[in-house]
Amino acid sequence: MNRTEFIVATAVILFIAFCLGWFASWLINRFTRVTKAEIGELDRMAQALHEAEETRDQAITYLQQREAEITNQLTQTEAELRAAMDGLREARHEAEELRSYIERHNVGA
């Protein structure tokens, strides 16, 4: 094989390699191309995700408001309970004093 035949053979091999690479690239692009339908589906999914996030945020806000209301009601109920217990304690003490007074008064009579 002389120099000219070697150059021609190398050129043919490189051309075939180039053609195979180009064909492989074309095939990959053909199969991985994003279609308009897929883009539309992605847009619908993004919109649905956005709506779900808004709904979640609204639910979180509602729950925080409800928690604040319930905490406020609990605080008020506890204050009322303390007031009722104090009143009951005072009433028991007063009833005990009245019993003692009546017993002392009956014993003396």
VMD Tcl script that draws the C-alpha trace (Angstrom):
set ca {
  {0.00 0.00 0.00}
  {1.54 3.26 -1.04}
  {1.06 6.70 0.42}
  {-1.84 7.75 -1.85}
  {-3.81 4.56 -1.20}
  {-3.28 5.02 2.56}
  {-4.57 8.61 2.43}
  {-7.62 7.58 0.40}
  {-8.38 4.66 2.74}
  {-8.03 6.93 5.78}
  {-10.30 9.55 4.17}
  {-12.93 6.91 3.38}
  {-12.81 5.55 6.95}
  {-13.10 9.06 8.42}
  {-16.01 9.87 6.07}
  {-17.82 6.68 7.08}
  {-17.20 7.49 10.78}
  {-18.55 11.01 10.20}
  {-21.67 9.64 8.45}
  {-22.30 7.11 11.24}
  {-21.90 9.85 13.89}
  {-24.25 12.17 12.03}
  {-26.83 9.39 11.62}
  {-26.58 8.49 15.32}
  {-27.00 12.15 16.27}
  {-30.05 12.42 13.98}
  {-31.59 9.30 15.56}
  {-31.02 10.57 19.11}
  {-32.54 13.96 18.30}
  {-35.48 12.29 16.56}
  {-36.33 10.11 19.57}
  {-35.64 12.67 22.29}
  {-37.39 15.62 20.65}
  {-40.03 17.28 22.86}
  {-43.37 17.55 21.06}
  {-45.95 20.31 21.43}
  {-48.27 17.85 23.14}
  {-45.62 17.13 25.76}
  {-45.03 20.85 26.27}
  {-48.78 21.34 26.69}
  {-48.87 18.51 29.21}
  {-45.98 20.11 31.13}
  {-47.84 23.43 31.13}
  {-51.00 21.75 32.48}
  {-48.96 19.99 35.16}
  {-47.29 23.27 36.14}
  {-50.69 24.98 36.38}
  {-52.09 22.13 38.48}
  {-49.05 22.30 40.77}
  {-49.48 26.06 41.14}
  {-53.17 25.64 42.04}
  {-52.31 22.88 44.52}
  {-49.72 25.11 46.18}
  {-52.26 27.95 46.45}
  {-54.80 25.58 47.97}
  {-52.18 24.32 50.43}
  {-51.28 27.89 51.41}
  {-54.97 28.71 51.95}
  {-55.40 25.58 54.07}
  {-52.36 26.46 56.17}
  {-53.67 29.99 56.70}
  {-57.11 28.65 57.68}
  {-55.57 26.17 60.11}
  {-53.43 28.87 61.70}
  {-56.50 31.08 62.16}
  {-58.49 28.20 63.63}
  {-55.62 27.33 65.96}
  {-55.47 30.94 67.16}
  {-59.23 30.98 67.74}
  {-59.18 27.68 69.62}
  {-56.20 28.78 71.70}
  {-58.06 31.97 72.58}
  {-61.17 29.98 73.53}
  {-59.06 27.62 75.63}
  {-57.46 30.54 77.45}
  {-60.88 32.07 78.14}
  {-62.26 28.73 79.32}
  {-59.31 28.20 81.64}
  {-59.79 31.70 83.08}
  {-63.50 30.98 83.62}
  {-62.62 27.66 85.25}
  {-60.18 29.36 87.62}
  {-62.81 31.97 88.51}
  {-65.41 29.25 89.11}
  {-63.01 27.23 91.26}
  {-62.15 30.34 93.29}
  {-65.86 31.08 93.75}
  {-66.52 27.47 94.78}
  {-63.63 27.58 97.25}
  {-64.99 30.79 98.77}
  {-68.52 29.34 98.92}
  {-67.25 26.20 100.70}
  {-65.29 28.32 103.15}
  {-68.33 30.49 103.80}
  {-70.56 27.41 104.22}
  {-68.07 25.96 106.71}
  {-68.05 29.23 108.65}
  {-71.87 29.25 108.71}
  {-71.96 25.63 109.95}
  {-69.49 26.48 112.70}
  {-71.53 29.54 113.66}
  {-74.78 27.54 113.70}
  {-73.20 24.77 115.78}
  {-71.79 27.28 118.25}
  {-75.11 29.05 118.41}
  {-77.07 25.78 118.91}
  {-74.70 24.53 121.57}
  {-75.03 27.81 123.48}
  {-78.82 27.72 123.31}
}
mol new
graphics top color blue
foreach p $ca { graphics top sphere $p radius 0.5 }
foreach p [lrange $ca 0 end-1] q [lrange $ca 1 end] { graphics top cylinder $p $q radius 0.2 }
display resetview
